[in-house]
């Protein structure tokens, strides 16, 4: 099998490492300082040094356990330090959001396609007030600005930041707090700590300099498929970004009365089983990311190549295949002759519907496939979540397309079945 073609970011960083003996300097001194002008000799620095997720780091960084951070508008530092925080996707009870006021017509709540709209909707629907536990908050901060000057320490190395550019998606003020909100409209498994640490240090210092007795709180908001996931993080030590820890998380939904147990039973009793497609059986436990991909293709209204999808989601190209094939299995996505992905006619129909109806139709499509139908029926009969062992037992005689029952792939595909069934359970209202 031929190796995947290297990106221009990868090849350019390899050239920079060679020209400036970067690894040698790091091994000797712990870090290497590089300017934007040095990077610009090869490629635009703003494109070469912005990696919001760990998977998008250049391969030479990943191979050597390296990271890069801006120190100013024109300088960066490279070293062996961890600057990413894993996101644990815990099972959360869903809290209801308020409905949009009837006079709001500029927000299409059924098709939220941007981070800005997601933030506005979270504010108008009372999600932010609820999560912050505040009666009154005011939107007061947003956009790009300078960081000012501050120091911090990582891996026993001291760093000094001076007027680095930061961007704040939304800042809200109450009587006692400033809330800084970082917004994403695609689901990821980690994030760049700098995105919340630099704004946190900037505004903490601003308040101190003005002798304002307010605390800065850090909020990470992710929107997908009608759900708002909010997580609050704090830094246990002001000058140590690695001291980050999550202190609170909640999930809110703007989908009202979509699924209850009676509706689920109706679907399982009436759905027609389809013939299994001769396609790779899905190998992605996270159905939300398949839906995320369908949403993206719907918003773009055009085919997208695998590299373009990987770039949008900040993951590697093979993951575009995982989620693309998950959508193909459900007949929501088609693979074009040029290997790009686009929505099928069914996919276009599903993702043009209301969030409530979309959710019901997605459940119907999933349960029209026999492996998922088998497991759901067992759940309804047993009245309990199926264990992984139970899923394997129920599917051991089912012939998954090109899946060898004696190999680890069978266990992994059973994980997908369990993951997608859990996604359904997660949306059934008590």
C-alpha positions in Angstrom: 0.0 0.0 0.0 1.4 3.4 -1.0 2.0 5.9 1.7 -0.4 8.9 1.8 0.9 12.0 0.2 2.4 14.5 2.6 0.7 17.8 3.1 2.5 21.1 2.3 2.5 21.8 6.0 4.4 18.5 6.7 7.0 19.0 4.0 7.5 22.7 4.9 8.1 21.9 8.6 10.5 19.1 7.6 12.5 21.7 5.5 12.5 24.2 8.4 13.6 21.5 10.9 16.5 20.7 8.5 17.6 24.3 7.8 17.6 25.4 11.4 18.6 22.1 13.1 15.5 22.5 15.3 15.6 19.0 16.9 19.3 19.5 17.8 18.5 22.8 19.5 15.5 21.4 21.4 17.6 18.4 22.6 20.3 20.8 23.8 18.2 23.7 25.1 14.7 22.4 25.7 13.1 24.8 23.2 13.7 26.5 19.8 12.5 30.0 19.1 11.4 30.7 15.6 10.2 33.9 14.0 7.3 34.4 11.6 9.8 35.8 9.0 11.8 32.5 9.2 8.6 30.5 8.6 7.5 32.8 5.9 10.6 32.0 3.9 8.9 28.7 3.1 5.1 29.2 3.7 2.7 31.6 5.4 3.4 31.5 9.2 -0.3 32.0 10.1 -1.1 28.7 8.3 2.0 26.9 9.6 1.5 27.5 13.3 -2.2 27.2 13.9 -3.2 23.7 15.1 -6.4 23.7 17.2 -6.4 20.0 17.6 -3.7 17.5 18.3 -4.4 15.4 15.2 -3.6 18.3 12.9 -0.1 18.8 14.2 2.6 18.2 11.6 3.9 14.7 11.5 7.4 15.7 12.6 5.9 17.3 15.7 3.9 14.2 16.5 6.9 11.9 15.9 9.0 13.8 18.3 6.4 14.8 21.0 6.6 18.5 20.1 4.3 21.5 20.2 4.3 25.1 19.1 3.0 28.2 20.9 3.0 31.9 19.9 4.9 34.2 22.2 4.1 37.4 20.3 2.7 38.4 16.9 6.0 37.6 15.3 7.6 34.8 17.4 6.9 31.2 18.3 8.5 28.6 20.6 8.8 24.9 19.8 9.4 22.3 22.6 8.3 19.1 24.3 5.3 20.2 26.2 1.6 19.2 26.2 -0.8 21.9 25.1 -3.9 19.8 24.4 -6.7 18.8 26.7 -8.7 15.6 26.1 -12.5 16.0 26.1 -14.2 13.2 27.9 -17.6 12.6 26.3 -19.5 11.6 29.5 -23.1 10.5 29.5 -25.1 13.5 30.5 -28.8 14.1 31.3 -30.3 16.4 28.8 -31.6 19.7 30.0 -34.3 21.6 28.1 -33.5 25.0 26.6 -36.1 27.7 26.2 -37.8 28.3 22.9 -36.7 31.2 20.7 -39.0 34.2 21.3 -41.6 34.3 18.5 -40.3 37.6 17.2 -36.9 36.2 16.4 -36.9 35.3 12.7 -33.3 35.8 11.7 -32.1 32.6 13.4 -33.0 29.3 11.8 -32.9 27.1 14.8 -33.3 24.0 12.7 -30.1 24.7 10.7 -27.5 26.3 12.9 -24.4 26.3 10.7 -22.0 28.7 12.4 -20.3 29.1 15.7 -21.6 32.7 16.0 -25.2 31.5 15.5 -24.7 28.7 18.0 -23.5 31.2 20.6 -26.4 33.7 19.9 -28.9 30.8 20.2 -27.4 29.6 23.4 -27.7 33.1 24.8 -31.2 33.8 23.6 -32.6 30.3 24.7 -31.3 30.9 28.2 -28.7 28.1 28.0 -25.9 30.4 29.1 -27.9 31.8 32.0 -28.8 28.3 33.2 -25.2 26.9 33.0 -23.7 30.1 34.6 -26.5 30.0 37.2 -27.0 33.7 36.6 -30.2 35.7 36.2 -28.6 38.6 34.3 -25.6 38.4 31.9 -24.6 40.9 29.2 -22.6 40.1 26.0 -19.6 42.5 26.3 -16.5 40.9 24.6 -15.8 39.4 21.2 -13.3 39.3 18.3 -9.6 39.6 18.0 -7.4 41.5 20.4 -3.9 41.6 21.8 -3.0 39.4 24.8 -0.9 42.0 26.7 2.1 40.6 28.6 2.2 37.6 31.0 4.5 34.7 32.0 3.8 31.0 32.4 5.6 27.7 32.9 5.3 24.4 31.1 7.5 21.3 31.6 9.8 23.3 33.9 10.4 25.9 31.1 9.5 29.6 31.6 7.7 31.4 28.8 7.0 35.1 28.3 4.0 36.2 26.1 3.9 39.7 24.8 1.0 41.1 22.7 0.2 37.8 21.0 -3.1 37.8 19.1 -6.0 36.2 20.7 -9.6 35.7 19.6 -12.6 35.5 21.9 -15.9 34.0 20.5 -18.0 35.6 23.2 -17.5 37.2 26.6 -20.3 37.8 29.1 -20.4 39.8 32.3 -22.5 39.5 35.4 -22.3 41.2 38.7 -19.5 39.0 40.0 -17.9 37.2 36.9 -16.6 37.5 33.4 -17.4 34.4 31.3 -15.1 33.8 28.3 -16.8 31.4 25.9 -14.9 29.4 23.2 -17.4 27.9 20.6 -17.1 24.9 18.3 -19.7 23.6 15.9 -18.0 20.3 15.2 -17.3 17.6 17.8 -13.7 16.8 18.7 -11.9 14.7 21.2 -9.4 17.4 22.3 -8.7 21.1 22.1 -5.8 23.5 22.3 -5.5 24.8 25.8 -4.0 28.1 24.6 -7.5 29.0 23.1 -8.8 29.5 26.6 -5.6 30.1 28.6 -4.3 33.1 26.7 -7.7 34.9 26.9 -8.0 33.9 30.6 -4.6 35.4 31.5 -5.3 38.5 29.4 -8.6 39.3 31.1 -7.5 38.3 34.6 -4.7 40.8 34.2 -7.0 43.5 32.8 -9.3 43.2 35.9 -6.4 43.2 38.3 -4.9 46.4 36.7 -8.2 48.1 37.0 -8.7 46.9 40.6 -12.0 45.2 39.6 -12.9 42.4 42.0 -14.3 39.9 39.4 -13.3 36.4 38.5 -12.7 35.2 35.0 -14.4 31.8 34.2 -13.6 29.7 31.1 -16.4 28.0 29.1 -16.0 25.6 26.2 -19.3 25.3 24.2 -19.8 22.7 21.4 -23.0 22.6 19.3 -24.1 19.6 17.2 -27.4 18.2 16.1 -29.6 20.4 18.3 -27.4 19.8 21.4 -25.3 22.3 23.2 -22.5 20.8 25.3 -21.0 23.2 27.9 -17.9 22.6 29.9 -16.3 24.9 32.4 -12.5 24.7 33.0 -10.3 26.3 35.6 -6.6 26.5 36.1 -5.5 25.4 39.6 -2.3 27.4 39.2 -2.5 30.7 37.4 0.9 30.4 35.7 0.6 26.8 34.7 -1.7 26.0 31.7 -1.2 22.3 32.3 -3.1 22.6 35.6 -6.3 22.8 33.7 -9.2 20.8 35.0 -12.9 20.6 34.1 -15.2 21.6 37.0 -18.6 21.4 35.4 -20.4 20.1 32.3 -24.0 20.0 31.0 -25.9 19.2 27.9 -28.9 21.2 26.7 -31.2 20.4 23.8 -33.4 22.6 21.6 -35.1 19.5 20.2 -38.5 19.2 21.9 -40.5 16.0 22.4 -38.8 14.0 19.6 -38.5 10.6 21.1 -40.1 8.8 24.0 -40.3 5.1 24.8 -43.7 4.7 23.2 -42.4 6.3 19.9 -39.3 4.1 20.0 -41.5 1.0 20.4 -43.7 2.2 17.5 -40.6 2.5 15.3 -39.2 -0.9 16.2 -42.6 -2.5 15.6 -43.2 -0.9 12.2 -39.8 -0.4 10.6 -39.0 -2.5 7.5 -35.7 -4.3 7.6 -33.5 -3.3 4.6 -31.0 -5.5 2.7 -27.5 -4.9 4.1 -25.4 -2.9 1.7 -22.2 -4.4 0.3 -20.2 -1.7 2.1 -17.7 -1.7 4.9 -19.6 -2.2 8.1 -19.3 1.1 10.1 -16.3 1.4 12.4 -17.1 4.6 14.1 -18.6 4.4 17.6 -19.4 8.1 17.6 -22.6 8.6 15.5 -22.6 12.3 16.4 -19.6 12.7 14.1 -21.4 11.0 11.2 -24.3 13.4 11.7 -21.8 16.3 12.0 -20.4 15.3 8.6 -23.9 15.1 7.1 -24.7 18.6 8.5 -21.5 20.0 7.0 -22.3 18.5 3.6 -25.8 19.9 3.8 -24.6 23.4 4.8 -21.9 23.4 2.1 -24.4 22.0 -0.5 -21.5 20.6 -2.5 -19.2 17.5 -2.6 -16.2 17.6 -0.3 -12.9 15.7 -0.8 -11.6 13.5 2.0 -8.7 15.9 2.7 -11.1 18.9 2.8 -13.3 17.0 5.3 -10.2 16.1 7.4 -9.2 19.8 7.4 -12.6 20.9 8.5 -12.8 18.4 11.3 -9.1 18.7 12.2 -8.5 14.9 12.0 -6.5 12.6 9.7 -7.8 11.6 6.2 -8.5 8.0 7.2 -11.1 9.2 9.8 -12.9 11.0 7.0 -13.3 7.5 5.5 -14.6 6.1 8.9 -17.4 8.7 9.2 -18.0 8.9 5.4 -18.6 5.1 5.3 -20.9 5.3 8.3 -23.0 7.8 6.3 -22.8 5.5 3.3 -24.0 2.6 5.3 -27.1 4.5 6.3 -27.6 5.7 2.7 -27.1 9.3 3.8 -23.8 9.9 2.0 -22.5 8.8 -1.4 -19.0 8.4 -2.6 -18.4 10.0 -6.0 -16.1 8.8 -8.8 -13.5 11.4 -7.7 -13.7 9.8 -4.2 -15.3 12.9 -2.7 -18.4 12.7 -0.5 -21.8 14.3 -0.9 -25.3 13.7 0.5 -27.6 11.3 -1.2 -31.2 12.3 -2.1 -32.3 10.7 1.2 -29.6 12.6 3.1 -30.7 15.9 1.6 -34.2 15.1 2.5 -33.4 14.1 6.1 -31.1 17.1 6.8 -33.6 19.6 5.4 -36.2 18.5 8.0 -36.8 19.9 11.4 -34.4 18.7 14.2 -37.3 16.8 15.8 -38.3 15.0 12.6 -34.7 14.4 11.6 -34.0 12.7 14.9 -37.0 10.4 14.4 -36.0 9.5 10.9 -32.4 8.8 11.8 -33.6 6.4 14.5 -35.9 4.7 11.9 -33.0 4.4 9.4 -30.6 2.9 12.0 -33.2 0.4 13.2 -34.0 -0.7 9.6 -30.6 -2.4 9.7 -30.9 -5.9 11.2 -27.8 -5.8 13.6 -29.1 -2.6 15.3 -32.7 -3.9 15.2 -31.6 -7.1 17.0 -29.9 -5.2 19.8 -32.7 -2.7 20.2 -35.3 -5.4 20.5 -33.2 -7.2 23.1 -33.0 -4.0 25.1 -36.8 -3.5 25.0 -37.3 -7.1 26.1 -34.7 -7.1 28.8 -35.3 -3.5 30.0 -31.5 -2.9 30.4 -28.6 -1.5 28.4 -26.9 -4.3 26.5 -23.3 -5.1 27.6 -20.6 -5.5 25.0 -20.6 -9.2 25.6 -24.3 -9.4 25.1 -24.0 -7.5 21.8 -21.3 -10.0 20.6 -23.5 -13.0 21.7 -26.5 -11.7 19.8 -24.6 -10.9 16.6 -22.2 -13.9 16.5 -24.4 -15.6 13.9 -25.1 -12.5 11.9 -23.0 -12.2 8.7 -21.5 -8.7 8.6 -20.1 -7.7 5.2 -16.5 -8.8 5.1 -16.1 -9.0 8.8 -14.2 -12.1 10.1 -15.9 -13.3 13.3 -12.6 -14.7 14.6 -10.7 -11.4 14.4 -10.7 -8.2 16.5 -12.6 -6.4 13.8 -15.8 -8.2 14.9 -15.4 -6.8 18.4 -14.8 -3.4 17.0 -17.9 -3.5 14.8 -19.9 -4.7 17.8 -18.6 -1.5 19.6 -20.1 0.5 16.7 -23.5 -1.2 17.1 -23.5 -0.6 20.9 -22.3 3.0 20.4 -25.2 3.8 17.9 -27.8 2.1 20.1 -26.5 4.2 23.1 -26.9 7.3 20.9 -30.6 6.3 20.5 -31.1 5.6 24.2 -29.5 9.0 24.9 -32.3 10.8 23.0 -35.3 8.9 24.5 -37.1 11.1 27.0 -38.2 9.4 30.2 
